[in-house]
Amino acid sequence: MSDHAFSPEERAAVYRAIAERRDMRHFVGGEVAPELLARLLQAAHQAPSVGLMQPWRFIRITRPELRAGIQALVEVERVKTAETLGERSDEFMRLKVEGIGDCAELLVAALMEGREAHVFGRRTLPQMDLASLSCAIQNLWLAARAEGLGLGWVSLFDPLELARLLGMPAGSQPVAVLCLGPVGEFYEQPMLVQEGWARERPLDELVFADHWGQRS
Ligand SMILES: Cc1cc2nc3c(=O)[nH]c(=O)nc-3n(C[C@H](O)[C@H](O)[C@H](O)COP(=O)(O)O)c2cc1C
């Protein structure tokens, strides 16, 4: 054991937050205290980022008409997704894919404008800005779970329409609508597994040694 390791209880808490984090779509309203929301956003802001570019921007949605506008954009995309799915269309429409109407807080996580100026770590992999924003969202997700709050990541929307709705500058891009708040209970498994939509693959199918597909 490294001298720098956390105590056994602290380690267990970290692994518990990781294991019990769920993507939540059922919320019970309520509210998130301002100091708690600030703590969660600070956790997001402590994420790693390529070249320390910190490309994340978070827009807290406070106006009901904007929340309704976002819900409408998601509904349009939900229907288009179902149409694209063909034979699984009806099954998809029965899934709950967002909790925008019931969550205490609605956040939009976005990439900043002017990202082309940041080339450190992005010359061959420009999508590392998105990877960095994803790290921030994961921090927020895990911190929320530790605080007993659910978070749901919604990516069913037209980014240009959402950017227009929120007055975002050219070059910026909304990436996630985040539903955050108290929940009745956390799903024991990913909801898509519980609903029979998808199955999880075991880790050993996804770890290779030396060459692609080669098991260790
Ligand atoms: C990048 C990303 C986008 C996602 N978009 C949606 C979405 O639009 N709607 C939804 O219901 N879930 C969405 N999810 C949640 C996934 O369905 C969920 O993470 C997955 O089923 C595993 O469940 P778990 O997060 O509870 O472990 C998204 C997750 C990620 C990481």
The ligand as an SDF file (V2000), in Angstrom:
LIG
                    3D

 31 33  0  0  0  0  0  0  0  0999 V2000
  -22.2010   11.1150  -22.9440 C   0  0  0  0  0  0  0  0  0  0  0  0
  -23.4710   10.5740  -22.3430 C   0  0  0  0  0  0  0  0  0  0  0  0
  -24.6970   10.9450  -22.8750 C   0  0  0  0  0  0  0  0  0  0  0  0
  -25.8920   10.4220  -22.3310 C   0  0  0  0  0  0  0  0  0  0  0  0
  -27.1050   10.8240  -22.8410 N   0  0  0  0  0  0  0  0  0  0  0  0
  -28.2570   10.3520  -22.2810 C   0  0  0  0  0  0  0  0  0  0  0  0
  -29.5410   10.8040  -22.7170 C   0  0  0  0  0  0  0  0  0  0  0  0
  -29.6880   11.6400  -23.6000 O   0  0  0  0  0  0  0  0  0  0  0  0
  -30.6440   10.2920  -22.1150 N   0  0  0  0  0  0  0  0  0  0  0  0
  -30.5460    9.3540  -21.1300 C   0  0  0  0  0  0  0  0  0  0  0  0
  -31.5740    8.8980  -20.6240 O   0  0  0  0  0  0  0  0  0  0  0  0
  -29.3470    8.9220  -20.6750 N   0  0  0  0  0  0  0  0  0  0  0  0
  -28.2020    9.4040  -21.2230 C   0  0  0  0  0  0  0  0  0  0  0  0
  -26.9910    8.9880  -20.7410 N   0  0  0  0  0  0  0  0  0  0  0  0
  -26.9310    8.0210  -19.6290 C   0  0  0  0  0  0  0  0  0  0  0  0
  -26.5640    6.6150  -20.0660 C   0  0  0  0  0  0  0  0  0  0  0  0
  -27.6700    5.9990  -20.6780 O   0  0  0  0  0  0  0  0  0  0  0  0
  -26.1120    5.8430  -18.8160 C   0  0  0  0  0  0  0  0  0  0  0  0
  -24.9420    6.4180  -18.3350 O   0  0  0  0  0  0  0  0  0  0  0  0
  -25.8630    4.3700  -19.0940 C   0  0  0  0  0  0  0  0  0  0  0  0
  -27.0580    3.7270  -19.4530 O   0  0  0  0  0  0  0  0  0  0  0  0
  -25.2730    3.6540  -17.8800 C   0  0  0  0  0  0  0  0  0  0  0  0
  -26.0800    3.8490  -16.7430 O   0  0  0  0  0  0  0  0  0  0  0  0
  -25.4960    4.4720  -15.4120 P   0  0  0  0  0  0  0  0  0  0  0  0
  -24.9700    5.8380  -15.7640 O   0  0  0  0  0  0  0  0  0  0  0  0
  -26.6300    4.5050  -14.4430 O   0  0  0  0  0  0  0  0  0  0  0  0
  -24.3700    3.5710  -14.9550 O   0  0  0  0  0  0  0  0  0  0  0  0
  -25.8080    9.5130  -21.2630 C   0  0  0  0  0  0  0  0  0  0  0  0
  -24.5630    9.1610  -20.7230 C   0  0  0  0  0  0  0  0  0  0  0  0
  -23.4080    9.6850  -21.2500 C   0  0  0  0  0  0  0  0  0  0  0  0
  -22.0750    9.3190  -20.6310 C   0  0  0  0  0  0  0  0  0  0  0  0
  1  2  1  0
  2  3  1  0
  2 30  2  0
  3  4  2  0
  4  5  1  0
  4 28  1  0
  5  6  2  0
  6  7  1  0
  6 13  1  0
  7  8  2  0
  7  9  1  0
  9 10  1  0
 10 11  2  0
 10 12  1  0
 12 13  2  0
 13 14  1  0
 14 15  1  0
 14 28  1  0
 15 16  1  0
 16 17  1  0
 16 18  1  0
 18 19  1  0
 18 20  1  0
 20 21  1  0
 20 22  1  0
 22 23  1  0
 23 24  1  0
 24 25  2  0
 24 26  1  0
 24 27  1  0
 28 29  2  0
 29 30  1  0
 30 31  1  0
M  END
$$$$
